Amino acid sequence: MLSLVSVSDAFMLGLLDGLSMSAVSLAGNIQFILSLFITGIAVGLGIMMAQYYGKGDKEALEKIIPISLRINIIFSLLFTLAAFRFPSLLMTIFTNEKELILIGSQYLKAVAPSYLLCGLSQIYLIAMKNTGYQKISSLFSSIAVVINIILDAIFIFGLGIAEPMGVVGAAYATVIARFVELVLCIIETSMPEVIHVRWSLLFKKAGELEKDFWHYTAPVLFASLIWGLAFSMYSVIIGHMGTDAVSAYSIVSIVKTVFTCACRGLGSGVGIYIGGLLGKSQFDQAKSDGKKMVILSLVFGLITCALMIATIPLLDKVLNITPISKYYLKWMLVICAINVAGQSVNITVLDGLFGAGGDTMFDAIGNIFAMWLFSVPLGFITGLFLKWPVIIVMLIVSLDEFVKMPAVFARYRKYIWLRNITRSSY
């Protein structure tokens, strides 16, 4: 649901014209990069909250949340200012097509306030997810999506009382949806029985808890940035292989983002559950259930792969893109579907099981080897220098998940992640 708020902008604009959709999809990389910071901080927060919640230590929970809130405010505010002041410069990172830069810049400038709103709301949502209020947090994200889609239709196409605003209208819809989401979160966490976000502790040090937070969060943030920046490099590679390739990859990125987020949701749920067991020092139960979660992730990945491939006929009918783009789209989706199946397993093990026990550095090491020493350099060489076919280049940059999988399972079987990281005093 977090992903769909921005994804719906690009999809709706795809019904308007291919250029607007491609421009907004490329501009969405800025939101994507910000989400890497937000996700890294949120995962670090979730690791500690899951174990302390399992332990039943509410005081520690309310001291940990302001640490992550402070960092998210800094990151999201920087991105908001950059998107508002230098939108054209940001767009040139992802494409050299002048028309895409112009359209994308208009979108970035209008959507900039949503970055700060998102940075704030995600801390509230993560806090609720890790303290027994998963349904409420999902409901709020769902409400934001519904509002965004309705306002997209009104603002983009001029339905009802509004004039057609195109990409700027899509941006305004996103800002309003994020604002409503944040307001709902603030209201909910003000209730007596819900974990509170204590703004009064925003600039106060939390002693040993803060040291622990950075000990487990810094590697997660590093891994998230390594993965995400490499993924953005894939967009840079494809973005310089022609307009048809960009149009197809823009759509594929939208579809992949949605299904990848489903996989990350599974990994997050596994982390919350296993983290709770580890916080209670129930190691045998965590080990047994961890094996079941790995099997579940494989089944989930195969189902996700099949669903992604099943979207091909539908997209072929509804999207207004060139025949060459449709050809690229079909094979790119097949390749990405297989990649996501592997990603489902890796995310569950790396983010879910390893993260639950504070074994957070291995993910970063795996991303360096699989992405920055394999997929990214080979993608640049074959795509921009050797000028290999688009589909072959796409296949090369999509092998990263399978390159690191053997090392992931070798690490899993060592059971380093079976540990309680909570403190009795702080």
BAVOKE-485457 format. One line per field, with one value per residue (C-alpha): residue number from 1; x, y, z. Coordinates in steps of 0.05 Angstrom, whole numbers, plus 32768, in hexadecimal, padded with zeros to 4 digits. Example, Ala and Ser with C-alpha at 12.3 -4.5 7.8 and 13.67 -1.06 7.14 Angstrom:
num = [1/2] .
px = [80F6/8111] .
py = [7FA6/7FEB] .
pz = [809C/808F] .
end
This chain:
num = [1/2/3/4/5/6/7/8/9/10/11/12/13/14/15/16/17/18/19/20/21/22/23/24/25/26/27/28/29/30/31/32/33/34/35/36/37/38/39/40/41/42/43/44/45/46/47/48/49/50/51/52/53/54/55/56/57/58/59/60/61/62/63/64/65/66/67/68/69/70/71/72/73/74/75/76/77/78/79/80/81/82/83/84/85/86/87/88/89/90/91/92/93/94/95/96/97/98/99/100/101/102/103/104/105/106/107/108/109/110/111/112/113/114/115/116/117/118/119/120/121/122/123/124/125/126/127/128/129/130/131/132/133/134/135/136/137/138/139/140/141/142/143/144/145/146/147/148/149/150/151/152/153/154/155/156/157/158/159/160/161/162/163/164/165/166/167/168/169/170/171/172/173/174/175/176/177/178/179/180/181/182/183/184/185/186/187/188/189/190/191/192/193/194/195/196/197/198/199/200/201/202/203/204/205/206/207/208/209/210/211/212/213/214/215/216/217/218/219/220/221/222/223/224/225/226/227/228/229/230/231/232/233/234/235/236/237/238/239/240/241/242/243/244/245/246/247/248/249/250/251/252/253/254/255/256/257/258/259/260/261/262/263/264/265/266/267/268/269/270/271/272/273/274/275/276/277/278/279/280/281/282/283/284/285/286/287/288/289/290/291/292/293/294/295/296/297/298/299/300/301/302/303/304/305/306/307/308/309/310/311/312/313/314/315/316/317/318/319/320/321/322/323/324/325/326/327/328/329/330/331/332/333/334/335/336/337/338/339/340/341/342/343/344/345/346/347/348/349/350/351/352/353/354/355/356/357/358/359/360/361/362/363/364/365/366/367/368/369/370/371/372/373/374/375/376/377/378/379/380/381/382/383/384/385/386/387/388/389/390/391/392/393/394/395/396/397/398/399/400/401/402/403/404/405/406/407/408/409/410/411/412/413/414/415/416/417/418/419/420/421/422/423/424/425/426] .
px = [8000/803A/8053/8010/8007/803F/8035/7FED/8006/802E/7FF9/7FC1/7FEE/7FFA/7FB1/7FBF/7FFE/803F/806D/804B/804C/8096/80A9/8085/809F/80E6/80D8/80BE/8106/8110/80D9/80F7/813C/811C/80F6/813A/814C/8107/8108/814D/813A/80F6/8115/8147/810E/80E6/811F/8123/80D8/80C6/80F5/80E4/809A/80A3/80C6/808D/80B9/808D/80BD/80F4/80C4/80B1/80FB/810E/80D9/80F1/8137/811D/80EC/8125/814D/8111/8101/8147/8148/8102/810B/814B/8127/80EC/811A/8143/8104/80E6/8126/814A/8117/8137/817C/815E/813B/817B/8197/8165/815B/8177/8134/8123/80D7/80DA/8106/80D4/8097/80B9/80D3/808C/8076/80B1/80A8/805E/8066/80A1/8078/8061/80A8/80A8/8062/8076/80B4/8089/804F/807C/8098/8051/803D/807B/806F/8027/803B/806D/803F/8002/7FDE/7FEF/7FA7/7F9F/7FE0/7FCC/7F88/7FA6/7FD4/7F99/7F70/7FAA/7FAB/7F60/7F64/7F9F/7F7D/7F3C/7F61/7F8E/7F50/7F34/7F74/7F95/7F59/7F2F/7EF5/7EC2/7ED2/7F1D/7F40/7F6E/7FB3/7FD9/8019/8012/7FCD/7FEA/801E/7FE9/7FC1/7FFD/800B/7FC2/7FC2/8002/7FE7/7FA8/7FD1/7FFC/7FC0/7F9F/7FE0/7FE6/7F9D/7FA4/7FE5/7FC7/7F97/7FA9/7FB2/7FDF/802A/8039/8069/808A/80A0/80BB/80F4/8105/8147/8159/818E/8175/81B7/81C5/8184/819D/81DF/81BB/818D/81C7/81EC/81B4/8198/81D8/81E5/819C/819D/81DE/81C2/8182/81A9/81D7/819C/8172/81A8/81BB/8173/8171/81AF/8185/8155/8190/81A8/8164/8155/818D/8177/8140/80F9/80D8/8103/80F5/80A9/80AA/80D9/80AF/8073/809B/80B7/8071/805A/809A/8096/8051/8064/80A7/8083/8057/8097/80B3/8071/807B/80C3/80AC/8077/80A9/80D9/80A2/808D/80D2/80EC/80B6/80CB/8114/8103/80E5/8123/80F8/8131/8119/80D5/80F5/8122/80E9/80BA/80F2/80F8/80AD/80B3/80E9/80BC/8082/80AD/80BE/8074/8062/8099/8080/8039/8052/8079/803B/8010/8042/8043/7FF7/7FF6/8016/7FD5/7FB1/7FE8/7FED/7FA4/7F9E/7FE0/7FEB/8033/8057/805B/80A5/8098/8064/8097/80CA/8094/8081/80C7/80DC/80A1/80B2/80FA/80E5/80B2/80E9/8114/80DD/80D4/811C/8115/80DB/8109/8144/811A/80FA/813E/8166/8133/8106/8130/8175/8157/812E/816D/8197/81C2/81BE/8202/8200/81CA/81F7/8232/8205/81EB/8231/8247/8206/81F3/8230/8264/8236/81F4/8204/8247/8230/81F0/8218/8249/8215/81E1/8206/8248/823C/81F4/81D8/818C/8161/8144/8189/81A0/8161/8170/81B6/81A2/816B/819A/81AF/8180/8198/81E1/81DE/81AC/81E0/8206/81C4/81B1/81F7/81F1/81AA/81C0/81F3/81B8/81DE/819B/8180/818E/816C/8186/815D/817C/8164/817C/8189] .
py = [8000/802F/8020/8026/806F/8084/804A/805E/80A2/8081/804E/8082/80AD/8070/8075/80BD/80B4/808C/80C8/80E0/809A/8090/80D4/80C9/8082/809C/80D5/80A0/8089/80C5/80AB/8066/807E/80A3/8063/8040/806F/8069/801D/8017/8040/801C/7FD7/7FEA/8005/7FC6/7F98/7FB8/7FC3/7F7A/7F5F/7F93/7F8A/7F3E/7F4D/7F7B/7FB9/7FF5/8028/8012/8014/805D/8071/804E/806D/80B6/80A1/8088/80C2/80F5/80D3/80CC/8116/8129/80FA/8109/8155/8153/812D/815E/819A/8178/8165/81AA/81D2/81A5/8179/817D/816A/812D/8116/8119/80E2/80B1/80C7/80F4/80FC/8146/813C/8109/8139/8172/814A/8126/8168/8184/8146/8147/8190/8185/8142/8159/8166/811D/8106/8127/810F/80C8/80C9/80DB/80AC/806F/8072/8073/8039/800F/801D/8004/7FC6/7FB0/7FB9/7F91/7FC5/7FA9/7FAB/7FF5/8008/7FE2/8002/8048/8038/801C/805B/8084/805A/8061/80AC/80B1/8089/80B1/80F4/80DC/80D2/8116/813E/811B/8116/8150/8126/814C/8194/8193/81A8/8173/817C/813F/812E/8168/814F/810A/812A/8152/8112/80F0/812B/812B/80DF/80E1/811A/80F3/80B5/80DC/80FD/80B8/809D/80D8/80D0/8085/8089/80BC/8087/806F/8025/8030/8039/8084/80AB/80D9/8118/8134/8101/8114/8136/810F/80D9/8093/8079/802F/8028/805B/8037/7FF6/8017/802E/7FED/7FC6/7FFD/8017/7FD5/7FD1/8018/800A/7FCA/7FEF/8026/7FF6/7FCE/800A/8033/7FF6/7FEC/8036/8029/7FF6/802E/8059/8021/8014/805F/8069/8032/8058/8071/802E/800B/8042/803C/7FF1/7FF3/8029/7FFB/7FBF/7FE8/7FF9/7FB0/7F98/7FCC/7FB4/7F6B/7F78/7F9F/7F62/7F39/7F6E/7F6B/7F21/7F2C/7F63/7F36/7EFE/7F30/7F47/7F00/7EE1/7F20/7F18/7ED0/7EE3/7F1C/7EE5/7EB9/7E83/7E6D/7E26/7E41/7E78/7E45/7E16/7E4E/7E6E/7E30/7E33/7E7C/7E6C/7E38/7E6A/7E9E/7E6E/7E5E/7EA7/7EB8/7E85/7E9F/7EE6/7ED2/7EB4/7EF1/7F20/7EF8/7EF7/7F43/7F43/7F3A/7F6F/7FA2/7F94/7FA8/7FE5/800A/803C/802D/801A/7FD2/7FD0/7FE6/7FAF/7F7B/7F94/7F96/7F4D/7F31/7F62/7F4D/7F03/7F11/7F3C/7F09/7ED4/7F07/7F17/7ECD/7ECB/7F0D/7EF2/7EBD/7EEC/7F23/7EF2/7ED6/7F17/7F4A/7F1B/7EE6/7F07/7F4B/7F2E/7F17/7F55/7F32/7F6E/7F77/7F39/7F58/7F93/7F65/7F3A/7F78/7F92/7F51/7F3F/7F85/7FB3/7F7F/7F58/7F74/7FBF/7FBC/7F86/7FAE/7FED/7FC7/7F9F/7FD6/8017/8000/7FBE/7FD3/7F8D/7F82/7FA1/7F5E/7F3F/7F7B/7F75/7F2C/7F3C/7F71/7F42/7F0A/7F2C/7F07/7EC3/7ED6/7EE2/7EAB/7E73/7EA0/7EB4/7E6C/7E5A/7E93/7E7E/7E38/7E54/7E70/7EAE/7ED2/7EAA/7EDD/7F0D/7F54/7F77/7F97/7F90/7FD7/8014] .
pz = [8000/800D/7FC7/7FA6/7FBB/7F8B/7F5A/7F4D/7F32/7EFB/7EEB/7EE5/7EB9/7E8D/7E7A/7E65/7E3C/7E3C/7E46/7E86/7EA2/7E91/7EAE/7EEF/7EF5/7EEE/7F1F/7F4E/7F56/7F84/7FB2/7FAB/7FC2/7FFC/800E/8014/804D/806C/8064/8082/80BF/80C4/80C1/80F8/8121/8114/8129/816E/8177/8166/819B/81D1/81C3/81CA/820C/8221/822D/821A/8237/8208/81CC/81D9/81DE/819E/8171/8176/815F/811C/8116/811C/80E5/80B6/80BD/80A8/806C/8052/805B/8032/7FFA/7FFC/7FF4/7FBC/7F94/7F9C/7F8B/7F59/7F35/7EF0/7F0B/7F2E/7EEF/7EC5/7EF1/7ED5/7E8D/7E56/7E32/7E37/7E35/7E6E/7E97/7E8D/7EA0/7EDA/7EF6/7EFA/7F20/7F51/7F64/7F73/7F98/7FC4/8004/8004/8013/8058/8066/8053/807F/80BB/80AF/80A4/80EB/8107/80DA/80ED/8137/8130/8107/813B/8177/8163/8137/80F2/80DA/80EC/80C9/808B/808C/808E/8053/802D/803A/801F/7FDF/7FD4/7FDE/7FAF/7F78/7F7D/7F7C/7F43/7F19/7F2D/7F25/7EEA/7EBD/7ED8/7EF1/7F1A/7F2D/7F1F/7EDF/7EBE/7EDD/7EC2/7EE8/7F18/7F2B/7F3A/7F68/7F8E/7F98/7FB7/7FE6/7FFF/8008/8031/805C/806C/807D/80AE/80D0/80DA/80F8/8129/813F/814A/8172/81A0/81BC/8202/81F1/81B4/81B6/81B6/818B/81BE/8198/81DA/81D5/818C/819C/81DB/81DB/81EE/820B/81FE/81D6/81A4/819D/8192/815F/8134/813E/811D/80F0/80CE/80A9/8095/807B/8056/8037/8023/8001/7FDD/7FC3/7FB0/7F8F/7F66/7F53/7F3E/7F13/7EEE/7EDE/7EC7/7E99/7E7A/7E79/7E47/7E18/7DF4/7E01/7DF2/7E25/7E58/7E4E/7E57/7E93/7EB4/7EB3/7EC9/7F03/7F1A/7F18/7F39/7F70/7F84/7F86/7FA7/7FDD/7FE9/7FF3/8022/8048/8052/8069/8099/80B6/80C0/80E2/8113/8124/812B/814E/8183/818F/8195/81C6/81F2/81E6/81C6/8198/8188/8173/814A/8126/8116/80FF/80D8/80AC/809E/808B/8058/8037/8039/8017/7FDE/7FD3/7FD7/7FA5/7F72/7F79/7F71/7F33/7F13/7F24/7F05/7EC4/7EC5/7EC0/7E7B/7E51/7E7A/7E73/7E29/7E21/7E4D/7E43/7E0B/7DF8/7DB7/7D9D/7DAC/7DF3/7DFA/7DE2/7E15/7E4B/7E42/7E4A/7E7F/7EAA/7EA2/7EB7/7EF2/7F09/7F10/7F34/7F66/7F75/7F8B/7FAF/7FD8/7FF7/8001/8022/8052/8067/8067/807F/80A6/80C8/80C9/80DA/8113/8135/8126/80F1/80C3/80A2/8075/8048/8037/8025/7FF8/7FD4/7FC6/7FA5/7F80/7F68/7F67/7F53/7F24/7F0A/7F08/7EE4/7EB3/7EA6/7E94/7E69/7E42/7E3F/7E34/7E14/7DF0/7DDE/7DEA/7DE1/7E17/7E2E/7E37/7E60/7E8A/7E97/7EAE/7EE0/7EFB/7F10/7F51/7F7F/7F67/7F69/7FB4/7FC7/7FD4/8006/8027/8037/804D/8080/8094/80A8/80D9/8103/8119/8118/8153/818A/81BB/81B2/81E9/8227/826F/827E/8252] .
end
